[in-house]
Amino acid sequence: MLVDTYLSNTLLKTPNDLPLPLKKAYIRFNTAIPSSAPVERMFSAGGQLMEKRRGKMADKTFEMTFTVLNFRMKFAVYVPGNLEGPAPVLYILGGMSCSEQTFIQKSGFQRWAAHYGIIVVSPDVCPRVTFGVEKNEIEAKCLSFYVNAVKKPWNRNYQMYSYINEELPSIIQENFNVNKDRQSIMGHSMGGHGALISALKNPGKFRSVSAFAPACNPSKTPDIQFVLKCYFGDDTKTMEEWDATCLVADYKGPELNILIHQGNNDKYKEQLKLENFESACEKAGIPISINKEDGYDHGFYFISSFMEQHFHHHSKFLFDS
Ligand SMILES: N[C@@H](CCC(=O)N[C@@H](CS)C(=O)NCC(=O)O)C(=O)O
């Protein structure tokens, strides 16, 4: 199936340079996203100024109905200019109260994606369904946690795990010039959890995984348990099948190549439970690079400060032969 609606592009003035199926779906263009300005000079991972020019960049936003979600979803795709042949792809998953635009607008990843030649896909963080439950926190904060819900009413649309790992990649592979054997995943907070469970539940599917301040152990986090109870009922065993720290013990597969950064001033530190994930990995003999950074909080200044390291990490595995 081809993408059916093309929403916006930061640099295009007309839809004429779109492939035909996307041209038909063109709605409007948007020039208001400052982080997407063309970069003509950039710094290499080692800090050296590079003169190499990758051409113009563009973030494009699409919208279409996804079968597994029974819902119309937006997702943004960033394609660096001057790519030679099919490019590796990095999926980036946002946190609570975010959207497909948050990473695109706030993280500054474009510079590094252009530098390395990586296509980036930034999906929305949950289906924007309203069940009409007043003050429902899941809907209000988009608390999908990137799992597949089994309980009603959530199970009809909240199938984010299948969306991220199956249906969205197949749409990306059909519509963009990506190398499907070279994909990695990254996430922030709730999205960090999504990235970790996606890698842990799909051995070998992602060449590397990285996270900024990931939620690591939601089934043991009182503030998150209420969400999991909505999705899975009171069944602890099912909850644990969707919990990154619990999944570590049974992981069998190739190296996961995990990189994590967390700010020491993160106000959600207690809920993120990085230490539980760290000790589970140690117990299971899974190598992991964890970096706790003084003076950083949970926000996008923290993320943009370490984005270079994350792209450097992914590029090592995405371009490995
Ligand atoms: N007050 C908001 C804060 C949510 C929040 O901090 N979200 C993080 C992800 S967990 C984020 O990145 N928000 C977007 C931003 O900071 O620009 C809420 O509780 O919903």
Ligand as a Chemical Component Dictionary entry (heavy atoms), coordinates in Angstrom:
data_LIG
# 
_chem_comp.id                   LIG 
_chem_comp.type                 NON-POLYMER 
_chem_comp.pdbx_formal_charge   0 
_chem_comp.three_letter_code    LIG 
# 
loop_
_chem_comp_atom.comp_id 
_chem_comp_atom.atom_id 
_chem_comp_atom.alt_atom_id 
_chem_comp_atom.type_symbol 
_chem_comp_atom.charge 
_chem_comp_atom.model_Cartn_x 
_chem_comp_atom.model_Cartn_y 
_chem_comp_atom.model_Cartn_z 
_chem_comp_atom.pdbx_ordinal 
LIG N1  N1  N 0 3.659 18.362 31.503 1  
LIG C1  C1  C 0 3.751 17.427 30.422 2  
LIG C2  C2  C 0 5.218 17.080 30.240 3  
LIG C3  C3  C 0 5.443 15.893 29.393 4  
LIG C4  C4  C 0 6.891 15.715 29.003 5  
LIG O1  O1  O 0 7.821 16.178 29.665 6  
LIG N2  N2  N 0 7.068 15.037 27.900 7  
LIG C5  C5  C 0 8.396 14.788 27.444 8  
LIG C6  C6  C 0 8.501 13.336 27.060 9  
LIG S1  S1  S 0 8.299 12.330 28.505 10 
LIG C7  C7  C 0 8.716 15.650 26.253 11 
LIG O2  O2  O 0 9.680 15.406 25.590 12 
LIG N3  N3  N 0 7.916 16.650 25.972 13 
LIG C8  C8  C 0 8.131 17.534 24.855 14 
LIG C9  C9  C 0 9.029 18.669 25.161 15 
LIG O3  O3  O 0 9.636 18.729 26.232 16 
LIG O4  O4  O 0 9.174 19.521 24.290 17 
LIG C10 C10 C 0 2.907 16.219 30.727 18 
LIG O5  O5  O 0 2.867 15.772 31.888 19 
LIG O6  O6  O 0 2.272 15.696 29.807 20 
# 
loop_
_chem_comp_bond.comp_id 
_chem_comp_bond.atom_id_1 
_chem_comp_bond.atom_id_2 
_chem_comp_bond.value_order 
_chem_comp_bond.pdbx_ordinal 
LIG N1  C1  SING 1  
LIG C1  C2  SING 2  
LIG C1  C10 SING 3  
LIG C2  C3  SING 4  
LIG C3  C4  SING 5  
LIG C4  O1  DOUB 6  
LIG C4  N2  SING 7  
LIG N2  C5  SING 8  
LIG C5  C6  SING 9  
LIG C5  C7  SING 10 
LIG C6  S1  SING 11 
LIG C7  O2  DOUB 12 
LIG C7  N3  SING 13 
LIG N3  C8  SING 14 
LIG C8  C9  SING 15 
LIG C9  O3  DOUB 16 
LIG C9  O4  SING 17 
LIG C10 O5  DOUB 18 
LIG C10 O6  SING 19 
# 
